[in-house]
Amino acid sequence: MKEFLVTLNDWLWNPLVVLALGLGVVLTILTRGVQIRRLPDMLRQLRGGERSEAGISSFQALTLTLSSRIGVGNIAGVATAIAAGGPGALFWMAVMAFLGGATAFVESTLAQIYKTKADGKYWGGIPYYIEKGLRKKWLAVVAAVTALGLYGVLAPGIQSNNIAAGFDTAMGISPWITGLVVVGLFGFVVFGGRKRIVAVADTVVPIMAVGYVLAALVVVLVNISEVPDMITLVLSSAFGTDSVFGGIIGAAIAWGVRRALFSNVAGVGEGSYGAAAAEVSHPAKQGLVQSFSIYIDTLFVCMATGLMILITGKYNVQPEGAAPLVNNLDGVAAGPAYTQEAINSVFAGVGPHFVAIALALFAFTTLVAFYYIAETSLTYLTRGIRHQGLQHGTRAVMLGVIFYGAVESPDLVWAIGDVGYAALAWVNMVCIVFLAKPALIALRDYDEQRRLGLDPQFDPTKLGIANADYWVGRAAGGIQETRSEVRD
């Protein structure tokens, strides 16, 4: 089973790496580097947006999507990337984060353009913009089923497995005990409804991200003399000039992009669901916020993990089928243990416990966000049908998968999740190729209104964007000037 999944993942992911990089480059050019030139607007928009009964604020949408982005991939995923691709994988993760900023902008702007309102709430995401933008309902159904399968069945086990592994390493707690506790907490949150889900993300995500990055900063400062050598090692191994890692440059690129996609999911479409729920006056506003979330996830949190691991030398590198190239942690599998050892080298006796708790918070909020995406996909598939029973069924399945993942072997759980992520990424990225135009039109409209010192308002009719039903007529009152006219 494991061998089949590994082969299937190679078949799915190897060309996907090329597609992800290529799409990121093309969208960066077409948006004129929106992820850089609109950075001030990203920060400004974090304070904007209004919460309503139907929607949530821009910041809440950011924390909701960050709760799915910041998870196991930021700790265990970085470790597996370094183990399989060498230190150079960290560089390619950063490259993918930069390019992914443009991809995230486009998919999240599309989610806002084509969102809908049902049952008093905003809904949107991959299937919604495929149906309305491409007018391919059958493909939208495929996307919704794929997303429901990924976030409801295939991916939750990765999160619970790593929570269990972290507490087992740190405190010797049996995985089945951890699994039961996580199942109980998860049930309490998701059965509390959408408001409780958003409240958990809104409260926990900022605290956990800031605390983790600060801990990493201390580790780096303690080992500051090693920074020049570490930078040289990362760059030389990324471009194949390092004497030890030069032979695995392909693995560095592949695993760097693969784990960046797993972590920040730019192009997978994961962030589009939370983005659609935001209350904004123009789709590009939330697109900018979601673009910034890629920086937080990969350039801050993932890089924090990678720098800690590399600067302390607490890692192994052993590409599949090859003899060990570096072995500083004999017998320690890639995963939370790498980061635990790195922090422990500075804070003796604290590292395992700190990482176990941080990982538990990261992974748990990711599980909560997974349910939100699964519920959104289910809502799309059952429009016009009372689906409360199916909703409870989805929760029950996720509870079972969470417990199973906690006690199963990590290799199998990761392989299963990778198949699901690759499948959804293929569907979403190919559709974005044909759907990018409305997002680019919205961006040009946003840029023009900002040049005039206005607070951008969206009128799809004027722009010639069809099927953006939610927005039709909303800008009829005219465009209002901002109180603080900030020009380009």
C-alpha positions in Angstrom: 0.0 0.0 0.0 2.7 2.5 1.0 4.8 1.6 -2.1 1.8 2.2 -4.4 1.1 5.6 -2.7 4.7 6.7 -3.0 4.7 5.8 -6.7 1.3 7.6 -7.2 2.6 10.7 -5.4 5.7 10.9 -7.6 3.5 10.6 -10.7 1.2 13.4 -9.4 3.7 15.7 -7.8 6.7 15.8 -10.2 4.8 17.6 -13.0 2.8 19.5 -10.4 6.0 21.1 -9.2 6.6 22.5 -12.7 3.0 23.7 -13.0 3.1 25.4 -9.6 6.3 27.3 -10.3 5.2 28.2 -13.9 1.8 29.4 -12.8 3.4 31.5 -10.0 5.8 33.1 -12.5 3.1 33.9 -15.1 0.7 35.3 -12.5 3.5 37.4 -10.9 4.1 38.9 -14.4 0.5 39.5 -15.2 -0.3 41.1 -11.8 2.9 43.2 -12.1 4.3 41.7 -8.9 1.2 42.5 -6.8 2.6 40.5 -3.9 5.4 43.2 -3.6 4.0 46.4 -5.0 0.8 46.2 -2.9 2.4 45.2 0.3 1.4 48.5 2.1 -2.2 47.9 1.0 -2.0 44.3 2.5 -1.1 45.7 5.9 -3.7 48.4 5.7 -6.4 46.0 4.7 -5.7 43.9 7.8 -7.4 46.7 9.8 -10.2 47.0 7.4 -13.4 45.1 6.6 -16.5 44.9 8.7 -18.0 41.9 10.3 -21.7 41.2 9.7 -24.2 38.5 10.4 -23.4 37.0 6.9 -19.7 37.6 6.8 -16.5 38.1 8.8 -13.9 40.8 8.8 -10.7 40.7 6.7 -8.6 39.9 9.7 -10.9 37.1 10.8 -10.8 35.7 7.3 -7.0 35.9 7.5 -6.8 34.1 10.8 -9.3 31.5 9.5 -7.2 30.7 6.4 -3.9 31.0 8.5 -5.4 28.3 10.8 -5.4 26.0 7.8 -2.1 27.2 6.4 -0.1 27.2 9.6 -0.1 23.6 10.7 2.0 20.4 10.6 3.6 21.6 7.4 5.3 24.4 9.2 7.1 22.1 11.6 7.1 18.5 10.4 6.8 19.4 6.7 9.9 21.6 6.8 11.8 18.8 8.4 10.8 16.2 5.8 11.7 18.7 3.0 15.2 19.1 4.5 15.6 15.3 5.0 14.6 14.5 1.4 16.0 17.5 -0.5 18.8 18.8 1.7 19.2 22.4 3.1 18.6 23.8 -0.3 14.9 22.8 -0.1 14.5 25.8 2.3 15.5 28.2 -0.4 13.0 26.7 -2.9 10.3 26.9 -0.2 11.0 30.7 0.0 10.9 31.0 -3.8 7.5 29.2 -3.9 6.2 31.5 -1.2 7.1 34.6 -3.2 5.5 33.2 -6.4 2.6 31.7 -4.5 1.7 35.2 -3.3 0.4 36.0 -6.8 -1.4 32.7 -7.1 -3.1 33.2 -3.7 -4.1 36.7 -4.7 -5.8 35.4 -7.9 -7.6 32.4 -6.3 -8.9 34.4 -3.3 -10.0 37.3 -5.5 -11.9 34.8 -7.6 -13.5 33.5 -4.5 -14.8 36.9 -3.6 -16.0 37.7 -7.1 -18.1 34.6 -7.4 -19.2 34.1 -3.8 -22.8 33.6 -2.9 -25.1 34.1 0.0 -27.1 31.2 1.4 -28.7 30.5 4.7 -27.7 34.0 5.8 -24.0 33.3 5.3 -21.4 33.9 2.6 -20.1 30.8 0.8 -17.4 30.5 -1.8 -14.3 28.8 -2.9 -13.1 26.5 -5.7 -16.4 24.9 -6.8 -18.2 28.2 -6.7 -15.8 30.0 -9.0 -15.5 27.1 -11.3 -19.2 26.9 -11.8 -19.8 30.6 -12.2 -16.5 31.5 -13.9 -15.9 28.6 -16.2 -19.6 27.6 -16.4 -18.6 23.9 -15.9 -20.9 22.6 -13.2 -19.7 19.0 -13.6 -16.1 20.2 -13.0 -17.3 22.2 -10.0 -18.9 19.1 -8.6 -15.6 17.2 -9.1 -13.7 19.9 -7.3 -16.2 19.9 -4.4 -16.1 16.2 -4.0 -12.3 16.3 -4.2 -12.1 19.0 -1.5 -14.6 17.2 0.7 -12.6 14.0 0.4 -9.3 15.7 1.1 -10.3 17.9 4.1 -12.9 15.5 5.5 -11.0 12.2 5.1 -7.5 12.2 3.7 -5.8 15.2 5.4 -7.0 15.3 9.0 -4.9 12.2 9.9 -1.6 14.1 9.2 -2.4 16.7 11.8 -3.5 14.3 14.5 -0.6 12.0 13.8 1.9 14.7 14.4 0.2 16.0 17.5 0.4 12.4 18.9 4.0 12.1 17.8 5.0 15.4 19.5 3.4 14.4 22.8 4.8 10.9 22.6 8.4 12.2 22.1 8.1 15.0 24.7 6.1 13.3 27.5 5.7 9.6 26.6 1.9 10.0 26.2 0.4 7.1 24.3 -0.8 8.1 20.8 -4.3 6.6 21.5 -4.7 8.8 24.6 -3.7 11.9 22.6 -6.0 10.8 19.8 -9.0 10.6 22.2 -8.3 14.1 23.7 -8.0 15.7 20.2 -11.2 14.0 19.1 -13.0 15.4 22.2 -11.8 18.9 21.7 -12.4 18.9 18.0 -16.0 17.7 18.5 -16.6 20.5 21.0 -15.5 23.2 18.6 -17.2 22.0 15.3 -20.5 21.1 17.0 -20.5 24.7 18.2 -21.1 26.0 14.7 -19.4 28.6 12.5 -19.0 31.3 15.1 -17.1 29.0 17.5 -14.9 27.9 14.6 -14.0 31.5 13.7 -13.6 32.4 17.4 -11.0 29.7 17.9 -9.0 30.8 14.9 -9.3 34.5 15.7 -7.9 33.9 19.3 -5.3 31.1 18.9 -3.6 31.8 15.6 -2.0 35.2 16.3 -0.7 34.0 19.7 0.7 30.7 18.5 2.4 32.2 15.4 4.1 35.1 17.2 5.2 32.9 20.1 6.8 30.3 17.8 8.6 32.9 15.7 10.0 34.6 18.8 11.3 31.2 20.1 13.0 30.6 16.8 14.5 34.1 16.8 16.1 33.3 20.2 17.6 30.1 18.9 19.1 31.9 15.9 20.5 34.7 18.0 22.2 32.2 20.3 23.8 30.6 17.3 24.3 33.9 15.4 28.0 33.1 14.5 26.7 30.2 12.4 24.5 32.3 10.2 27.0 33.0 7.4 27.9 29.3 7.0 24.2 28.4 7.1 23.3 30.8 4.4 26.1 29.6 2.3 25.0 26.0 2.8 21.4 26.7 1.9 22.3 28.6 -1.3 25.0 26.3 -2.5 22.8 23.2 -2.0 19.9 25.0 -3.6 21.9 25.5 -6.8 23.8 22.3 -6.8 27.3 23.8 -6.1 27.7 22.3 -2.6 30.2 19.4 -2.6 27.9 17.2 -0.5 24.4 18.2 -1.7 25.2 19.1 -5.3 23.9 15.8 -6.5 20.4 16.3 -5.2 19.5 19.7 -6.6 16.4 18.1 -8.3 15.3 16.8 -4.9 15.8 20.2 -3.3 13.6 21.9 -5.8 10.9 19.2 -5.8 10.7 18.8 -2.0 11.0 22.6 -1.4 8.0 23.3 -3.8 6.1 20.2 -2.6 6.3 21.1 1.1 5.7 24.8 0.4 2.5 23.9 -1.4 1.6 21.6 1.5 2.2 24.4 4.0 0.9 27.6 2.3 -1.4 25.8 -0.2 -1.2 28.6 -2.7 -2.7 27.1 -5.8 -4.4 24.3 -3.9 -7.3 26.7 -3.3 -7.5 26.1 0.4 -7.5 29.8 1.3 -10.3 30.6 -1.1 -13.0 29.2 1.2 -12.2 31.6 4.1 -11.5 34.5 1.7 -15.0 34.2 0.3 -16.5 34.7 3.8 -14.9 38.2 4.3 -17.0 41.3 4.2 -15.2 43.7 1.9 -16.1 46.4 -0.7 -13.8 45.0 -3.4 -12.6 41.4 -4.1 -9.0 42.5 -4.6 -8.9 43.7 -1.0 -9.3 40.2 0.3 -7.0 38.9 -2.4 -4.3 41.1 -1.0 -4.9 39.9 2.5 -4.6 36.3 1.4 -1.5 37.0 -0.5 0.1 38.4 2.7 -0.9 35.2 4.5 1.5 33.3 2.3 4.3 35.4 3.7 3.2 34.8 7.3 3.0 31.1 6.7 6.2 30.3 4.7 8.5 33.3 5.1 7.9 33.7 8.8 6.8 30.4 10.4 8.3 27.8 7.9 11.6 29.8 7.7 11.7 29.9 11.5 11.5 26.1 11.7 14.1 25.7 8.9 16.6 28.1 10.3 16.4 26.5 13.8 17.0 23.1 12.4 19.8 24.1 10.1 21.6 26.5 12.4 21.8 23.9 15.2 22.6 21.0 12.8 19.7 18.9 14.1 18.7 17.1 10.9 19.4 14.1 8.6 19.5 14.1 4.9 18.8 10.8 3.2 17.1 11.0 -0.2 15.1 8.0 -1.2 17.3 5.1 -2.3 20.5 6.9 -1.4 23.0 6.4 1.4 22.9 9.1 4.2 24.7 12.3 3.2 24.4 13.9 6.6 23.5 12.2 9.9 23.5 14.5 12.9 20.5 12.8 14.5 21.1 9.1 14.2 17.9 7.1 14.3 15.6 10.2 14.5 12.9 10.3 11.8 12.2 13.6 10.1 9.3 15.3 11.8 8.6 17.2 15.0 11.7 15.7 16.6 14.0 17.7 14.5 12.6 21.0 15.8 12.3 19.6 19.3 16.1 18.8 19.3 16.9 22.3 17.8 15.1 24.2 20.5 16.4 21.8 23.2 19.9 22.7 22.2 19.2 26.2 23.5 16.6 25.6 26.1 17.6 22.3 27.7 14.7 20.2 28.7 12.2 22.6 27.2 12.4 21.9 23.5 10.3 18.7 23.3 7.5 20.2 25.5 7.4 23.6 23.7 7.3 22.0 20.2 4.7 19.5 21.3 2.4 22.2 22.5 3.1 24.5 19.5 2.5 21.7 17.1 -0.8 20.7 18.9 -2.1 24.3 18.6 -1.0 24.6 14.9 -2.5 21.2 14.0 -5.7 21.6 16.0 -6.6 25.0 14.4 -5.8 23.4 11.0 -8.3 20.6 11.8 -10.9 23.2 12.7 -10.3 25.0 9.4 -10.4 21.7 7.5 -13.9 21.2 8.8 -15.0 24.6 7.7 -13.7 23.8 4.1 -15.4 20.4 4.2 -18.7 22.0 5.3 -18.5 24.6 2.6 -17.9 21.9 0.0 -20.9 19.9 1.4 -23.1 23.0 1.3 -22.2 23.4 -2.4 -23.1 19.8 -3.2 -26.4 19.9 -1.3 -27.8 23.2 -2.3 -31.6 23.2 -1.9 -31.4 20.0 0.2 -31.6 19.9 4.0 -28.2 18.5 4.8 -28.0 18.6 8.6 -27.7 14.8 8.7 -24.9 14.9 6.2 -23.3 17.6 8.2 -23.3 15.5 11.3 -22.1 12.6 9.3 -19.1 14.6 8.0 -18.2 15.5 11.6 -18.4 11.9 12.7 -16.2 10.7 9.8 -13.6 13.4 10.7 -13.6 12.3 14.3 -12.9 8.8 13.3 -10.1 9.8 10.8 -8.5 12.0 13.5 -8.3 9.1 15.9 -7.1 6.7 13.2 -4.4 9.2 12.1 -3.1 9.6 15.7 -2.3 5.8 16.0 -1.3 5.0 12.4 2.3 5.1 11.1 3.4 8.6 9.9 4.7 7.4 6.5 1.3 6.0 5.5 -0.6 9.0 6.8 1.6 11.5 4.9 1.4 9.5 1.7 -2.4 9.5 1.9 -2.6 13.2 2.5 -0.1 14.0 -0.3 -2.3 12.2 -2.8 -5.3 14.3 -1.8 -3.4 17.6 -1.9 -2.0 16.8 -5.3 -5.4 15.9 -6.7 -7.1 19.1 -5.6 -4.0 21.2 -6.7 -4.3 19.8 -10.2 -8.0 20.6 -10.5 -7.6 24.1 -9.1 -4.4 25.2 -10.9 -5.6 24.1 -14.3 -8.9 26.0 -13.7 -7.0 29.1 -12.6 -5.2 29.1 -15.9 -8.5 29.7 -17.6 -10.1 31.8 -14.8 -7.4 34.3 -14.1 -8.8 37.0 -16.4 -11.7 38.2 -14.0 -9.2 38.5 -11.1 -6.8 40.5 -13.3 -9.6 42.8 -14.4 -10.6 43.3 -10.7 -7.0 44.1 -9.9 -6.7 46.7 -12.6 -10.0 48.3 -11.4 -8.6 48.3 -7.8 -5.3 49.9 -9.0 -7.2 52.6 -10.9 -9.4 53.5 -8.0 -6.4 53.7 -5.7 -4.7 56.0 -8.1 -7.6 58.3 -7.7 -7.3 58.2 -3.9 -10.6 56.3 -3.6 -11.8 53.4 -1.4 -12.3 50.8 -4.1 -15.8 49.6 -4.7 -16.6 46.7 -7.1 -19.1 46.9 -9.9 -18.8 43.7 -12.1 -21.4 45.0 -14.6 -19.2 48.0 -15.5 -16.2 45.7 -15.8 -17.9 43.1 -17.9 -17.6 40.3 -15.4 -20.6 38.0 -15.7 -22.2 35.8 -13.0 -20.8 37.8 -10.1 -24.4 37.9 -8.9 -23.7 38.9 -5.3 -22.0 42.1 -6.3 -24.5 43.4 -8.9 -26.0 46.6 -7.7 -23.9 46.9 -4.6 -21.8 49.7 -6.0 -24.8 51.7 -7.2 -24.4 54.2 -4.5 -21.2 55.4 -6.0 -17.6 55.2 -4.9 -16.7 57.1 -1.8 -13.4 58.8 -1.1 -11.3 57.5 1.7 -10.8 59.7 4.7 -7.1 59.4 4.3 -6.4 59.7 0.6 -3.4 57.5 0.0 -2.2 57.6 -3.5 0.2 55.3 -5.4 
